[in-house]
């Protein structure tokens, strides 16, 4: 570009447009407050000290005064034209290609930044969505784990039931085998009399048929003649078949039977086909013949050497109707009798032998001789507050109850054991104490009776609580525990039953309460509770159940985290 002096020397009054690229319209950066000094200098014009034009200066056609070559100052004649040139140069520099390209790059990068910001927002939303799905899957996994836990419990229960059924099947199989062998023996014994009697048939010589007479007396005379033949006959040996009922008949009857058999054999040998009346004259039945005819002989009965009545199916009869005769070995003093398997308490004899005390051993697994020893020693009284429950041998109480063993071990001279008043039901406690005493003299072993009807749920739970309070081993009421736990696992327990379980629970040792808490916690965690409002009401009524369920849920969450 030409300099300013050449521009003015050319005398051009207008600025020619150059062939420049079209500039991009961009916003100018904000300008600060103008400097007052700069404003003052903007209108500054260089002038000489005097208004006169010296002789050594010259003026060109544009009115610009130039000094001599050796001069030191230049005077600008037109200030506005100089400003226009400066502005034109500034705009020309701004519209230069490097500046335009940089501005374009800045605009493109700004758009790119906006796109990246939108991408970041979209990805943040996607991450939040994935986190929500992960939480849902975690909940689903926890539900599946709860189902697996319940099914594992069901599988374990089925295994136990299968084992019990297998044992019962083995017992039934052995019983069937024993009965089959017994039936085989009885069949062989039944066949033995027939086989022993067959070779002892008596051969009777053939006689012509006697003349037939209508008179009965004539018939008896002819029979008497046949019974005494002239030729000797061989008599059967009756000494070897003395057990048979035929040997018990009189000799006359036996002889009559023998003659009848010989007559039948003769008629069978002479005739072929069905036998009919061979008499030439018909036989009429009249009153006289009916009166004089002998009575029909009593039918023969087959007797067995064994009594088969005890092997047949017996009808269930109540024990009160059973009576034992005085000749039975079960009869005691004063004509006192007891049913089978029930020994009399009056016949119990105490000795000085001290039995082995182990509360972990089940007294039901001991023999009668071992159980009788627990009746020895002193007798103690069990009280519930001020109520006296029962007096029974101390050894059997210590054997069945750990609490009693600890009490009487610490106080060997104690004659009573007092339990807190209201801690258990009186009748339930008496049931346990009576059962303990019966184990010292009964010939058979048994447990406390369980009635599975729903009407007896409260009574059964009171019996279970009494067992916990007395300190009995849980195996003695295991059939109660199994029945209630099966109902809880199968979801057949109502909220009324759950409420009763919580009211009668013994938190120190209560498998039924623990089973209920575990089941409810698992179902609540899995989200398959049928009546959540009822469960919340039950938990609010029994804080012990709520705290127990919370502990179980924390354990389940911890096990889930470890996995």
Secondary structure as GFF3:
##gff-version 3
##sequence-region A 1 563
A	DSSP	alpha_helix	4	10	.	.	.	ID=ss1
A	DSSP	alpha_helix	36	42	.	.	.	ID=ss2
A	DSSP	beta_strand	58	59	.	.	.	ID=ss3
A	DSSP	beta_strand	65	66	.	.	.	ID=ss4
A	DSSP	alpha_helix	79	94	.	.	.	ID=ss5
A	DSSP	alpha_helix	97	198	.	.	.	ID=ss6
A	DSSP	alpha_helix	216	227	.	.	.	ID=ss7
A	DSSP	three_ten_helix	245	248	.	.	.	ID=ss8
A	DSSP	alpha_helix	251	270	.	.	.	ID=ss9
A	DSSP	alpha_helix	287	292	.	.	.	ID=ss10
A	DSSP	three_ten_helix	308	311	.	.	.	ID=ss11
A	DSSP	three_ten_helix	319	321	.	.	.	ID=ss12
A	DSSP	three_ten_helix	333	335	.	.	.	ID=ss13
A	DSSP	three_ten_helix	345	347	.	.	.	ID=ss14
A	DSSP	three_ten_helix	363	365	.	.	.	ID=ss15
A	DSSP	alpha_helix	368	372	.	.	.	ID=ss16
A	DSSP	three_ten_helix	373	375	.	.	.	ID=ss17
A	DSSP	beta_strand	379	384	.	.	.	ID=ss18
A	DSSP	beta_strand	387	393	.	.	.	ID=ss19
A	DSSP	alpha_helix	394	400	.	.	.	ID=ss20
A	DSSP	alpha_helix	402	410	.	.	.	ID=ss21
A	DSSP	beta_strand	416	419	.	.	.	ID=ss22
A	DSSP	alpha_helix	426	438	.	.	.	ID=ss23
A	DSSP	three_ten_helix	454	456	.	.	.	ID=ss24
A	DSSP	alpha_helix	457	470	.	.	.	ID=ss25
A	DSSP	three_ten_helix	474	477	.	.	.	ID=ss26
A	DSSP	alpha_helix	478	489	.	.	.	ID=ss27
A	DSSP	alpha_helix	495	503	.	.	.	ID=ss28
A	DSSP	alpha_helix	511	526	.	.	.	ID=ss29
A	DSSP	alpha_helix	532	541	.	.	.	ID=ss30
A	DSSP	alpha_helix	543	562	.	.	.	ID=ss31
###
